[in-house]
Amino acid sequence: MTELLITKVRYPNLQTVFMVERFIEENNGEFKKTELFEKLPKKMMWQTFQIIMNYLQSINKILIEKNGKVVYIWNPEFAAKFQNRPDLEI
């Protein structure tokens, strides 16, 4: 008889996502992914951290450099310039 191993996925709450995003922004380009995970102000499971990192990458707020450092790339001032342009409406 084969047993199924069920892994429970833990999705982060919004407060946790903001905490990770703020920490990355404040420590821009200083840490690699694992170092960043270890230095977060609040501990979490690695899987939860991975979900947050994938989310932040997918919405173009962070990127990971060739050397592995996590960089915050979101620029709200730049985005605001384009947000209200009528020629760019969807």
C-alpha positions as CSV (number, residue, x, y, z in Angstrom):
1,M,0.0,0.0,0.0
2,T,1.4,3.4,-1.0
3,E,1.1,6.3,1.5
4,L,0.6,9.7,0.2
5,L,2.7,12.5,1.7
6,I,0.6,15.6,1.9
7,T,2.5,18.8,2.2
8,K,0.6,21.7,3.6
9,V,1.4,25.0,1.8
10,R,1.6,28.0,4.0
11,Y,0.6,31.2,2.3
12,P,1.8,34.4,3.9
13,N,-0.5,37.1,5.1
14,L,-0.2,40.6,3.7
15,Q,1.6,41.9,6.8
16,T,4.3,39.3,6.3
17,V,4.7,40.2,2.6
18,F,5.1,43.8,3.5
19,M,7.7,43.0,6.2
20,V,9.8,41.1,3.8
21,E,9.5,43.8,1.1
22,R,10.4,46.5,3.6
23,F,13.5,44.5,4.8
24,I,14.6,44.0,1.2
25,E,14.2,47.7,0.4
26,E,16.1,48.8,3.5
27,N,19.0,46.3,2.8
28,N,19.0,46.7,-0.9
29,G,21.7,44.6,-2.6
30,E,23.4,43.5,0.7
31,F,22.3,39.9,1.1
32,K,21.8,36.8,-1.0
33,K,18.5,35.0,-0.7
34,T,19.5,32.6,2.1
35,E,21.3,35.4,4.1
36,L,18.2,37.5,3.7
37,F,16.0,34.7,5.0
38,E,18.2,34.3,8.1
39,K,18.3,38.0,8.9
40,L,14.6,38.7,8.6
41,P,13.1,40.4,11.8
42,K,10.4,37.7,12.0
43,K,11.1,34.0,11.4
44,M,9.0,32.0,8.9
45,M,9.2,28.8,7.1
46,W,11.5,28.6,4.0
47,Q,8.5,27.6,1.8
48,T,6.6,30.7,2.9
49,F,9.6,32.9,2.2
50,Q,9.9,31.4,-1.3
51,I,6.3,32.2,-2.0
52,I,6.9,35.8,-1.0
53,M,10.1,36.1,-3.1
54,N,8.5,34.6,-6.2
55,Y,5.6,37.0,-5.8
56,L,7.8,40.1,-5.4
57,Q,9.8,39.0,-8.5
58,S,6.6,38.4,-10.5
59,I,5.4,42.0,-9.9
60,N,8.8,43.4,-10.7
61,K,9.6,44.7,-7.2
62,I,12.8,42.7,-6.8
63,L,15.4,40.9,-8.8
64,I,18.3,38.6,-8.1
65,E,21.6,39.7,-9.5
66,K,24.1,37.3,-11.1
67,N,26.1,37.2,-7.9
68,G,22.9,36.2,-6.0
69,K,22.2,39.4,-4.2
70,V,18.6,40.5,-3.8
71,V,17.9,44.0,-5.2
72,Y,14.8,46.1,-4.7
73,I,14.0,47.7,-8.1
74,W,10.5,49.2,-7.6
75,N,10.4,52.9,-8.2
76,P,7.0,54.4,-7.1
77,E,7.9,57.9,-8.4
78,F,8.6,56.6,-11.9
79,A,5.4,54.5,-11.8
80,A,3.4,57.6,-10.7
81,K,4.6,59.5,-13.8
82,F,2.9,57.0,-16.0
83,Q,-0.1,56.1,-13.9
84,N,-2.2,59.1,-14.9
85,R,-1.2,59.4,-18.5
86,P,-4.4,59.2,-20.6
87,D,-2.5,57.9,-23.6
88,L,-1.5,54.8,-21.6
89,E,-5.0,53.8,-20.4
90,I,-5.9,50.1,-20.6
